[in-house]
Amino acid sequence: MKIRVLIADDHLLLRQGIRKVLELEPDFEVVDEAINGQEALSKTLILEPDILLLDLNMPMLNGVEVARQLKSAKAKTKIIVLTMHDDDNYVIELLRSGAAGYLLKDVEPSILIKAIRMVKNGESFIYPEAAESLFGVTQCSGNIGAQAEQIWRERRSERLTARELDVLRCIAQGFSNQDIAKTLFVSEKTVKNHLTNIFRKINVNDRTQALLYVLKNKIMTLE
């Protein structure tokens, strides 16, 4: 089954460029394009694509408002935002609004393809520079700092294990389940089990909510 993608951007050349990149992949299908936020919203609700590639700054409705309205409508489409803005505040706001991915427009095509596949599979993807800036991590292995450990003691009666915190670190970097398994030298089944436990312990339903929890509680500080 193909991954159905809607491209929303007010720049024709960018839309055409993305379309050409995606159409080189045999498992991708570009279902339509949108030239403003209102059109992106209406076409997403009508066509129900798997993925909406959404420009942050568009006429009529900006990307944040589109994401909010789709979230309010309980649309199943996953949102990946493409933007020129390298700003942590945008990342946080978009995650809160329901976006599952955040990429800069100058991203390598291979990274865009990877992000789409990951988000389609229920994962999240934030470009590495933002992950490092937001979560204070450059790699998903390492020791949790004393401050983070204290936060867990104070806020959770059932703390995450050291390995579960490693998995959270990997999620913050946009790692897929396969990437996490390779990095931590475990099976993908084990990674999925860890994710299930993490979501249960912090009372969230998916990776995006887990990322927001990490941001809110500032638990990823490393020494």
N, C-alpha and C positions, 0 to 999 in steps of 0.2 A: 504494500500500500504506500502511495506516495505522500510525502510531506507537503501539504498545501500551504502556500505562503501568499500573503497580501503585502504589497510594498506601498508604504505611505510616505511620500516626500514631495515637497513642492518644487523640487528641482528636477527637470526632465532628464538631464544628463546622468544624474545620480541614479534615478530610477532605472534608466536603461542599462547603466553599468551593473547594477545589482542583479537585474533580470538576467543579463548575459552570464554572470557568474553562476547564478542558481540553476539556470537551464543547462549548464554543463554537467550537472549532477543527475544521474538517471532516476534517483528516488525523490527528486524535487519537482514541484509543479507550481508555477506562479499563476494564481487564479485571477488576479486583477491588480490594478494600481489605483492609488488615491492621491489627489493633489492638494488636499487640505484636511484639517482635522475632522470637520463634520462629515466629509465623504469617507474618511477612514473609519469613523464610528459606524455610519450607516452600512457601509459595505461589509464590515466585519460582522455586524449583527445579521445581515442577510446571507452572506456567503459562508460564514462560520469556518474560516480557514484554521489550520492548526496553529500557524504562526502569523503574527502581525509584526512586520518590521516597521517601526514607527519613528518618524523624525520628531525630535523634541519641540522644535519651533516651526509651527505651521500656521497658515491663516485660519481664521474662524475659531478653531479650537487647538490649543497646544497639546503636546503629547501627554502631559500630566493629566489634563482634563479628560482626554480621550481614555486614558487608562482608568481613571476614576469612574467614568460612566460605564465602561465595560465591566469593571468589577462590580458596580452597583447592579448591573443587569445580569450578573452571574454568567457572563459569557465564558465559554470553555476555551476560547482562543488564548494562546500564550503570547505575551508581548515581549519583544526585544526592542529596546530603544537604541537608535543610532543618532549620534549627536556630535557636534564639534566642541561641546562643553566638557572640559576636564575638571569637574567640580563635585566635591564630595556631597554637597548639599543636594544637588540634582539626583545623585545616586540614591540617597536616603529617601527623598521625596517620591521618587519613582517606584522604589521598592514598596513603600507604604501605599502607593496608589495601585499596586497590583502587577507591576512589570516583573518579569522573571529574568531579564537580561539587560545589560547596559554595555554598549560598545561605542568607541569613537569611530567616526566615519572614515578615518584613514587606516582602519584595521586591515590586516592581510586577509584576502579572500578565504584562505584555509581556516582562519580563526572564526570568520563569520559562519562558514559551513559547520564547523565544530560546535559553535554556540547554538545554532538552530537545532542540530541533532540532539544536543544535551537538553535544551529547553523542551523540545518535543517529548523527550523521555521523562519529563517531570523534574528535571534538575534546573539549577540556576547558573547563570554565567555573568560575571563581572570582569571587565578587562583587568589584567594583573596589577597595573599601576594603582587603580582605585582600590583593589583588594588590600594592597600593602598600606595605602594611606589610611583606609578606614579601619582595618583590623590590626595594623601594626605587625604584619607577618610578611616574610619573604619566602618562607617554606612551611610545609605543614607538619614537619617534625620539630621536636624541641621541647623544652620544659615550660610549663605554665608558670608565670611569675607569681610572687607571693600575693600581690594585690588581687589578681584574678582568683587565686585559690581561696582567699579570705571571702571574696564576694560569694563564692559558691557555698561556703560554710554558713554564711549569714542568711542567704536567700533561699537555699534549697535544702529540704530535709533529706532528699534523695539526690546526692550529688552525682554528676557525670563522672565516669571513670577517666583515667588519664588517656586511655585509648579513644574513648568517645570524644574527648576534647581534641585529640589529634584529628579525628574525622571532621569535627567542626572547623578546624583550621584549614583543612583541605577544601571543604565546602566554600569557605571564604575566598579561596583562590580560584574558584570556578572549576575544580577538578570533577571529572565524571566518576561514577562508581568504579569503572575500570582503572582510571588513573589512581584513585585512592587505594585500590587493592594492590596495584603494583608498588606504590610508594610505601605502603605500610606492610607489604609482604604478607597479605592475607587474601582470602578468596573474595569474589564479588558477593557471594552469599553472606559472608561474614560482615562485609560492609553494609549490606542491606539490613542485617540484623542490628548492627550498631545504630543505623539511622532510625529504625523503628523504636529502639530504646530511647534515643535522644529525643525524638518527637514526643514520645509519651512523657518523659521526665520534665520537659519544659513546656508541655501542653501546646504544641503547634501541630499543623497538619502537613507542612511541606518545607522545602529548603528555603524558599523566600522568607517565610515566617521565622525560620530558624536564624537566618541572617539578621533579620530585624531584632530578634531577641538578643543576639550577640552584640549588636550595636547599642541597644538600649542599656544592657547590663555591663558593657565594657569589660567583657570577660576574656578578650583575646590578647591582652597586653603581655608581651614577653619581656623577660629580663635580658 
